[in-house]
Every structure is written in C-alpha cells, then in structure tokens.
C-alpha cells in the first residue's frame, strides 16, 4: 500500500525509474512558455532609444519654416492660377449649354470652361471623364 507523497522506485534492468505518486489537492497548471518576452525586451530597447534621443529646437524651427514656405508658395501659385482663369473669356451660351447638358452648377460649369480656355468640346469631354 502506498502513502501520499512517497516515491516508488522501480528497477528495470540497469535503468532506475522514479515515479512520484499523485497527491490530492490543488495542482498548479504547468507554466506556459514565455514566447513574448523577447518582444517585450525589444520594445523596451526601442523606447529607451527614443527617450534618449532629443529633438533640437533649431531642427524643429528649420522644419517649421520649410513647411511654412512651401504652403505660402502653393497658395501664391493657386492665386496666380485663379487670376489667369479669371482672364479667360467665356460665352454665356456655352455656359448655359454645359449647365443644362451636364446638370451641374453655374460655378462648376464656369470653372470647367475657364480651365479649357473657353473650348466647349474640351470642357464637356473633361466633365464626362
């Protein structure tokens, strides 16, 4: 008869086997393999690097000025384009034709006509594509 917690020794040829008898009570589940530890370590290294790196104010100011310059150039180019389009003369009949045939607003029809230098055919083709 076995008692709880005893180890039973069995010999089989030259090999000795140790069998632990089962004990009743709460058993701990086997530990899960820690496959995410390497990812956490990598993440820690990345955040350490990012914390160590400082943004210099001069670099930030330079970047902001470049962005501001680019925006002002784009806005200036857009205003110049609008001035050029405003100079284009369009016929009232062409405007009415595009508005009725394409069922679009007056502003959209006028814009299309001006972009195509008053050419009705090109404006209509552009609107249908």
C-alpha positions as CSV (number, residue, x, y, z in Angstrom):
1,X,0.0,0.0,0.0
2,X,1.4,3.4,-1.0
3,X,1.2,6.6,1.1
4,X,0.8,10.1,-0.3
5,X,4.0,11.8,-1.3
6,X,6.1,8.6,-1.3
7,X,8.4,7.9,-4.2
8,X,8.2,4.4,-5.7
9,X,11.5,3.1,-7.0
10,X,11.3,0.5,-9.8
11,X,14.2,-1.1,-11.4
12,X,14.1,-2.5,-14.9
13,X,17.4,-4.0,-16.0
14,X,20.0,-1.4,-15.4
15,X,17.6,1.6,-15.6
16,X,16.0,3.0,-12.5
17,X,12.7,4.8,-12.8
18,X,11.3,7.2,-10.2
19,X,7.6,7.5,-10.1
20,X,6.0,10.1,-7.9
21,X,2.6,9.2,-6.6
22,X,-0.2,11.6,-7.2
23,X,-1.1,13.8,-4.3
24,X,-4.6,15.1,-3.9
25,X,-5.0,18.8,-3.6
26,X,-4.7,21.9,-5.7
27,X,-2.3,21.4,-8.6
28,X,-0.6,24.3,-10.3
29,X,-1.0,24.3,-14.1
30,X,2.2,23.9,-16.0
31,X,4.0,27.1,-16.8
32,X,3.3,28.4,-20.2
33,X,6.3,29.0,-22.4
34,X,7.3,32.7,-22.4
35,X,7.5,33.4,-26.1
36,X,6.6,37.1,-25.8
37,X,9.5,38.0,-23.5
38,X,11.8,38.7,-26.4
39,X,9.2,41.1,-27.9
40,X,8.9,43.0,-24.7
41,X,12.7,43.3,-24.4
42,X,12.8,44.6,-28.0
43,X,10.1,47.1,-27.2
44,X,12.0,48.3,-24.1
45,X,15.1,48.9,-26.2
46,X,13.2,50.9,-28.7
47,X,11.5,53.1,-26.1
48,X,14.9,53.6,-24.3
49,X,16.4,54.8,-27.6
50,X,13.5,57.1,-28.3
51,X,13.7,58.6,-24.8
52,X,17.5,59.2,-25.2
53,X,17.2,61.0,-28.5
54,X,16.3,64.7,-28.1
55,X,14.8,66.9,-30.7
56,X,16.9,70.0,-31.1
57,X,14.9,73.3,-31.2
58,X,16.9,74.6,-34.2
59,X,15.9,71.5,-36.2
60,X,12.3,72.0,-35.3
61,X,12.4,75.7,-36.3
62,X,14.0,74.8,-39.6
63,X,11.4,72.2,-40.4
64,X,8.6,74.6,-39.5
65,X,10.0,77.3,-41.7
66,X,10.3,74.9,-44.6
67,X,6.7,73.8,-44.2
68,X,5.5,77.4,-43.9
69,X,7.5,78.4,-47.1
70,X,6.0,75.5,-49.0
71,X,2.5,76.5,-48.0
72,X,2.9,80.1,-49.0
73,X,4.4,79.1,-52.4
74,X,1.5,76.8,-53.0
75,X,-1.1,79.4,-52.0
76,X,0.6,82.0,-54.2
77,X,0.6,79.6,-57.2
78,X,-3.0,78.9,-56.6
79,X,-3.9,82.6,-56.6
80,X,-1.9,83.2,-59.8
81,X,-3.8,80.3,-61.4
82,X,-7.1,81.8,-60.4
83,X,-6.1,85.2,-61.8
84,X,-5.2,83.5,-65.1
85,X,-8.5,81.7,-65.2
86,X,-10.4,84.9,-64.5
87,X,-8.9,86.5,-67.6
88,X,-10.4,83.8,-69.9
89,X,-13.5,85.0,-71.6
90,X,-16.4,82.5,-71.9
91,X,-19.6,82.8,-73.9
92,X,-22.9,82.8,-72.0
93,X,-24.4,80.3,-74.4
94,X,-21.5,77.9,-73.8
95,X,-22.0,78.2,-70.1
96,X,-25.8,77.6,-70.3
97,X,-25.2,74.6,-72.6
98,X,-22.8,72.9,-70.1
99,X,-25.1,73.7,-67.2
100,X,-28.2,72.1,-68.9
101,X,-26.5,69.1,-70.5
102,X,-24.3,68.1,-67.6
103,X,-26.8,69.2,-64.9
104,X,-24.1,70.9,-62.8
105,X,-24.0,74.3,-61.1
106,X,-23.0,77.5,-62.8
107,X,-19.7,77.7,-60.8
108,X,-18.7,74.2,-61.8
109,X,-19.6,74.8,-65.5
110,X,-17.8,78.2,-65.5
111,X,-14.7,76.6,-63.9
112,X,-14.5,73.8,-66.4
113,X,-14.9,76.3,-69.3
114,X,-12.2,78.6,-68.0
115,X,-9.8,75.7,-67.4
116,X,-10.2,74.7,-71.0
117,X,-9.8,78.3,-72.3
118,X,-13.5,78.6,-73.3
119,X,-13.5,75.4,-75.5
120,X,-16.9,73.8,-75.0
121,X,-16.0,70.5,-76.5
122,X,-12.9,70.0,-74.3
123,X,-14.8,71.2,-71.2
124,X,-17.6,68.6,-71.9
125,X,-15.1,65.8,-72.5
126,X,-13.4,66.6,-69.3
127,X,-16.7,66.6,-67.4
128,X,-17.7,63.3,-68.8
129,X,-14.5,61.5,-68.0
